Structure formats: structure tokens, C-alpha cells
Amino acid sequence: MSDATARRFADPFAMGDDGANCLRCGYLVEAEREGRGLLTCSACG
């Protein structure tokens, strides 16, 4: 499993964590996908 697909969660309560969690599986959405307005991770499509 690569770093991009590591099972990591965005913490909405952490000041420095501005990531988004996937709407399907709940894991972290990659920054590139989030920047394009996608709300699912690459594994979910």
C-alpha cells in the first residue's frame, strides 16, 4: 500500500488538518482529487 492510499483519516478537529474524508469509505481523499472538487478517494472512484 503506497503513502497515497494509506488508511488515514482527516481529523476535522485538528487545526492543521484541512483534508476531506471520502464519502464512500471514510478514508482520506487525496489532495489532487479534493482540489478538483471530488469527494471520493481514488480507491472508490
Biopython code that builds the backbone (N, CA, C, O; Angstrom):
import numpy as np
from Bio.PDB.StructureBuilder import StructureBuilder

atoms = [
    (1, "MET", "N", (0.852, -1.168, 0.000)),
    (1, "MET", "CA", (0.000, 0.000, 0.000)),
    (1, "MET", "C", (0.897, 1.230, 0.000)),
    (1, "MET", "O", (1.787, 1.342, 0.844)),
    (2, "SER", "N", (0.680, 2.150, -0.929)),
    (2, "SER", "CA", (1.513, 3.337, -1.029)),
    (2, "SER", "C", (1.068, 4.391, -0.024)),
    (2, "SER", "O", (0.035, 4.243, 0.629)),
    (3, "ASP", "N", (1.858, 5.456, 0.093)),
    (3, "ASP", "CA", (1.508, 6.531, 1.023)),
    (3, "ASP", "C", (0.205, 7.207, 0.623)),
    (3, "ASP", "O", (-0.557, 7.641, 1.487)),
    (4, "ALA", "N", (-0.064, 7.303, -0.687)),
    (4, "ALA", "CA", (-1.276, 7.976, -1.162)),
    (4, "ALA", "C", (-2.529, 7.192, -0.809)),
    (4, "ALA", "O", (-3.595, 7.782, -0.630)),
    (5, "THR", "N", (-2.419, 5.868, -0.707)),
    (5, "THR", "CA", (-3.591, 5.050, -0.410)),
    (5, "THR", "C", (-3.557, 4.493, 1.006)),
    (5, "THR", "O", (-4.320, 3.588, 1.342)),
    (6, "ALA", "N", (-2.668, 5.038, 1.838)),
    (6, "ALA", "CA", (-2.589, 4.582, 3.225)),
    (6, "ALA", "C", (-3.911, 4.862, 3.925)),
    (6, "ALA", "O", (-4.581, 5.852, 3.632)),
    (7, "ARG", "N", (-4.276, 3.995, 4.841)),
    (7, "ARG", "CA", (-5.536, 4.150, 5.561)),
    (7, "ARG", "C", (-5.380, 5.259, 6.586)),
    (7, "ARG", "O", (-5.014, 5.007, 7.733)),
    (8, "ARG", "N", (-5.656, 6.478, 6.172)),
    (8, "ARG", "CA", (-5.515, 7.639, 7.041)),
    (8, "ARG", "C", (-6.822, 8.432, 7.008)),
    (8, "ARG", "O", (-7.505, 8.477, 5.985)),
    (9, "PHE", "N", (-7.152, 9.042, 8.114)),
    (9, "PHE", "CA", (-8.368, 9.834, 8.223)),
    (9, "PHE", "C", (-8.020, 11.305, 8.396)),
    (9, "PHE", "O", (-7.016, 11.641, 9.024)),
    (10, "ALA", "N", (-8.844, 12.175, 7.845)),
    (10, "ALA", "CA", (-8.713, 13.599, 8.119)),
    (10, "ALA", "C", (-9.393, 13.869, 9.453)),
    (10, "ALA", "O", (-10.482, 13.359, 9.719)),
    (11, "ASP", "N", (-8.756, 14.659, 10.274)),
    (11, "ASP", "CA", (-9.298, 14.986, 11.591)),
    (11, "ASP", "C", (-9.943, 16.368, 11.533)),
    (11, "ASP", "O", (-9.230, 17.367, 11.445)),
    (12, "PRO", "N", (-11.261, 16.451, 11.578)),
    (12, "PRO", "CA", (-11.922, 17.755, 11.463)),
    (12, "PRO", "C", (-11.683, 18.674, 12.660)),
    (12, "PRO", "O", (-11.962, 19.870, 12.581)),
    (13, "PHE", "N", (-11.173, 18.134, 13.763)),
    (13, "PHE", "CA", (-10.948, 18.940, 14.952)),
    (13, "PHE", "C", (-9.504, 19.417, 15.086)),
    (13, "PHE", "O", (-9.206, 20.220, 15.970)),
    (14, "ALA", "N", (-8.593, 18.932, 14.217)),
    (14, "ALA", "CA", (-7.193, 19.340, 14.262)),
    (14, "ALA", "C", (-7.022, 20.647, 13.492)),
    (14, "ALA", "O", (-7.516, 20.780, 12.373)),
    (15, "MET", "N", (-6.336, 21.595, 14.081)),
    (15, "MET", "CA", (-6.158, 22.908, 13.461)),
    (15, "MET", "C", (-5.415, 22.819, 12.126)),
    (15, "MET", "O", (-5.765, 23.545, 11.195)),
    (16, "GLY", "N", (-4.415, 21.966, 12.000)),
    (16, "GLY", "CA", (-3.593, 21.901, 10.798)),
    (16, "GLY", "C", (-4.075, 20.916, 9.752)),
    (16, "GLY", "O", (-3.505, 20.859, 8.662)),
    (17, "ASP", "N", (-5.091, 20.152, 10.042)),
    (17, "ASP", "CA", (-5.574, 19.131, 9.112)),
    (17, "ASP", "C", (-6.793, 19.660, 8.372)),
    (17, "ASP", "O", (-7.875, 19.778, 8.946)),
    (18, "ASP", "N", (-6.610, 19.980, 7.086)),
    (18, "ASP", "CA", (-7.712, 20.526, 6.305)),
    (18, "ASP", "C", (-8.154, 19.552, 5.220)),
    (18, "ASP", "O", (-8.786, 19.958, 4.245)),
    (19, "GLY", "N", (-7.830, 18.275, 5.379)),
    (19, "GLY", "CA", (-8.205, 17.267, 4.400)),
    (19, "GLY", "C", (-9.669, 16.896, 4.500)),
    (19, "GLY", "O", (-10.368, 17.274, 5.440)),
    (20, "ALA", "N", (-10.118, 16.142, 3.498)),
    (20, "ALA", "CA", (-11.504, 15.681, 3.470)),
    (20, "ALA", "C", (-11.530, 14.163, 3.516)),
    (20, "ALA", "O", (-10.622, 13.507, 3.003)),
    (21, "ASN", "N", (-12.554, 13.608, 4.120)),
    (21, "ASN", "CA", (-12.729, 12.160, 4.152)),
    (21, "ASN", "C", (-13.674, 11.739, 3.036)),
    (21, "ASN", "O", (-14.621, 12.454, 2.708)),
    (22, "CYS", "N", (-13.410, 10.572, 2.456)),
    (22, "CYS", "CA", (-14.204, 10.018, 1.361)),
    (22, "CYS", "C", (-15.645, 9.777, 1.816)),
    (22, "CYS", "O", (-15.887, 9.278, 2.915)),
    (23, "LEU", "N", (-16.581, 10.135, 0.964)),
    (23, "LEU", "CA", (-17.990, 9.940, 1.305)),
    (23, "LEU", "C", (-18.401, 8.472, 1.282)),
    (23, "LEU", "O", (-19.404, 8.104, 1.893)),
    (24, "ARG", "N", (-17.638, 7.627, 0.582)),
    (24, "ARG", "CA", (-17.995, 6.203, 0.494)),
    (24, "ARG", "C", (-17.334, 5.363, 1.571)),
    (24, "ARG", "O", (-18.009, 4.621, 2.284)),
    (25, "CYS", "N", (-16.001, 5.475, 1.695)),
    (25, "CYS", "CA", (-15.295, 4.595, 2.635)),
    (25, "CYS", "C", (-14.847, 5.304, 3.912)),
    (25, "CYS", "O", (-14.559, 4.646, 4.912)),
    (26, "GLY", "N", (-14.785, 6.629, 3.893)),
    (26, "GLY", "CA", (-14.404, 7.382, 5.075)),
    (26, "GLY", "C", (-12.925, 7.655, 5.221)),
    (26, "GLY", "O", (-12.520, 8.325, 6.171)),
    (27, "TYR", "N", (-12.094, 7.153, 4.304)),
    (27, "TYR", "CA", (-10.663, 7.404, 4.381)),
    (27, "TYR", "C", (-10.314, 8.712, 3.694)),
    (27, "TYR", "O", (-11.153, 9.289, 3.002)),
    (28, "LEU", "N", (-9.092, 9.187, 3.872)),
    (28, "LEU", "CA", (-8.644, 10.476, 3.372)),
    (28, "LEU", "C", (-8.714, 10.561, 1.848)),
    (28, "LEU", "O", (-8.276, 9.647, 1.151)),
    (29, "VAL", "N", (-9.263, 11.656, 1.337)),
    (29, "VAL", "CA", (-9.293, 11.936, -0.098)),
    (29, "VAL", "C", (-7.955, 12.570, -0.463)),
    (29, "VAL", "O", (-7.481, 13.459, 0.245)),
    (30, "GLU", "N", (-7.339, 12.123, -1.562)),
    (30, "GLU", "CA", (-6.065, 12.669, -1.998)),
    (30, "GLU", "C", (-6.227, 14.150, -2.332)),
    (30, "GLU", "O", (-7.266, 14.562, -2.850)),
    (31, "ALA", "N", (-5.203, 14.949, -2.036)),
    (31, "ALA", "CA", (-5.265, 16.401, -2.221)),
    (31, "ALA", "C", (-5.580, 16.778, -3.668)),
    (31, "ALA", "O", (-6.306, 17.742, -3.907)),
    (32, "GLU", "N", (-5.039, 16.025, -4.644)),
    (32, "GLU", "CA", (-5.295, 16.330, -6.050)),
    (32, "GLU", "C", (-6.770, 16.163, -6.388)),
    (32, "GLU", "O", (-7.348, 16.986, -7.097)),
    (33, "ARG", "N", (-7.373, 15.098, -5.881)),
    (33, "ARG", "CA", (-8.803, 14.840, -6.132)),
    (33, "ARG", "C", (-9.660, 15.881, -5.418)),
    (33, "ARG", "O", (-10.643, 16.368, -5.976)),
    (34, "GLU", "N", (-9.296, 16.215, -4.204)),
    (34, "GLU", "CA", (-10.048, 17.211, -3.447)),
    (34, "GLU", "C", (-9.980, 18.572, -4.136)),
    (34, "GLU", "O", (-10.965, 19.310, -4.157)),
    (35, "GLY", "N", (-8.822, 18.901, -4.696)),
    (35, "GLY", "CA", (-8.651, 20.169, -5.405)),
    (35, "GLY", "C", (-9.526, 20.266, -6.640)),
    (35, "GLY", "O", (-9.895, 21.366, -7.052)),
    (36, "ARG", "N", (-9.869, 19.115, -7.246)),
    (36, "ARG", "CA", (-10.740, 19.096, -8.417)),
    (36, "ARG", "C", (-12.217, 19.036, -8.013)),
    (36, "ARG", "O", (-13.095, 18.987, -8.874)),
    (37, "GLY", "N", (-12.484, 19.040, -6.721)),
    (37, "GLY", "CA", (-13.866, 19.032, -6.242)),
    (37, "GLY", "C", (-14.457, 17.642, -6.083)),
    (37, "GLY", "O", (-15.665, 17.509, -5.890)),
    (38, "LEU", "N", (-13.628, 16.596, -6.160)),
    (38, "LEU", "CA", (-14.118, 15.231, -5.992)),
    (38, "LEU", "C", (-14.179, 14.896, -4.496)),
    (38, "LEU", "O", (-13.287, 15.272, -3.735)),
    (39, "LEU", "N", (-15.207, 14.207, -4.091)),
    (39, "LEU", "CA", (-15.404, 13.899, -2.672)),
    (39, "LEU", "C", (-15.235, 12.417, -2.357)),
    (39, "LEU", "O", (-15.668, 11.953, -1.302)),
    (40, "THR", "N", (-14.600, 11.664, -3.277)),
    (40, "THR", "CA", (-14.288, 10.256, -3.029)),
    (40, "THR", "C", (-12.810, 10.031, -3.271)),
    (40, "THR", "O", (-12.190, 10.754, -4.050)),
    (41, "CYS", "N", (-12.235, 9.026, -2.604)),
    (41, "CYS", "CA", (-10.815, 8.701, -2.779)),
    (41, "CYS", "C", (-10.613, 7.952, -4.084)),
    (41, "CYS", "O", (-11.582, 7.554, -4.731)),
    (42, "SER", "N", (-9.364, 7.759, -4.473)),
    (42, "SER", "CA", (-9.068, 7.086, -5.743)),
    (42, "SER", "C", (-9.484, 5.623, -5.729)),
    (42, "SER", "O", (-9.781, 5.057, -6.781)),
    (43, "ALA", "N", (-9.511, 4.999, -4.551)),
    (43, "ALA", "CA", (-9.922, 3.598, -4.463)),
    (43, "ALA", "C", (-11.425, 3.430, -4.730)),
    (43, "ALA", "O", (-11.852, 2.424, -5.297)),
    (44, "CYS", "N", (-12.208, 4.411, -4.322)),
    (44, "CYS", "CA", (-13.661, 4.338, -4.512)),
    (44, "CYS", "C", (-14.108, 4.892, -5.860)),
    (44, "CYS", "O", (-15.201, 4.586, -6.336)),
    (45, "GLY", "N", (-13.263, 5.701, -6.464)),
    (45, "GLY", "CA", (-13.599, 6.241, -7.797)),
    (45, "GLY", "C", (-14.231, 7.509, -7.701)),
    (45, "GLY", "O", (-14.580, 8.104, -8.720)),
]
sb = StructureBuilder()
sb.init_structure("model")
sb.init_model(0)
sb.init_chain("A")
sb.init_seg("    ")
for serial, (resi, resn, name, xyz) in enumerate(atoms, 1):
    if name == "N":
        sb.init_residue(resn, " ", resi, " ")
    sb.init_atom(name, np.array(xyz, "f"), 0.0, 1.0, " ", f" {name:<3s}", serial, name[0])
structure = sb.get_structure()
